[in-house]
Amino acid sequence: MDNEHSKNSEFYKNCTEYFEFLRKNGSSDYDFEDEYYFTMPAISNH
């Protein structure tokens, strides 16, 4: 379970960095954002 938590934390960190990158560049990736917000609750419940 520790390894799974580590992977989830890494995923969250990477997504946060990606969203920050998009914000700084004035870009958007709506397909990824939709997938992220759909997936994140399932990941967070473990």
Secondary structure, DSSP 8 states (H G I E B T S, - for coil): -HHHHHHHHHHHHHHHHHHHHHHHHT---HHHHHHHHHHHHHHHT-
